[in-house]
């Protein structure tokens, strides 16, 4: 398949997780992702028929630290925030409007201590 690439853009997301099954359940519920086993403690993440990244199995959760933050789009940010809390994630900070009004985001810490962000463009 021929694909146009923009150099410097994000091409893959790899999320370290302790339990592949727990991560599958959590992220499927939040984003509706599908997964394909790759073997050796790795699962591909599939969205819209394309692989966008994977889960890499690790032995224990990493300690909370400052790191790059990946933003994932959601349909309704408030509903998704409530859903992640019910699924055992932690909300980090306050929901924040982007200065130019382009959207709103909320950082969360998943069940494996990964800091990610939910993002919703505002009409």
Buried (B, 14 or more C-beta within 10 A) or exposed (E): EEEEEEEEEEEEEEBBBBBBEBBBEBBEBBBEBBBEEEEEEBBBBBEEEEBBBBBBBBEEBEEEEEEEEBBBEBEEBEEBBEBBEEBEBBBBEEBEEEEEEEBBBBBBBBBBBBBBBBBBEEE
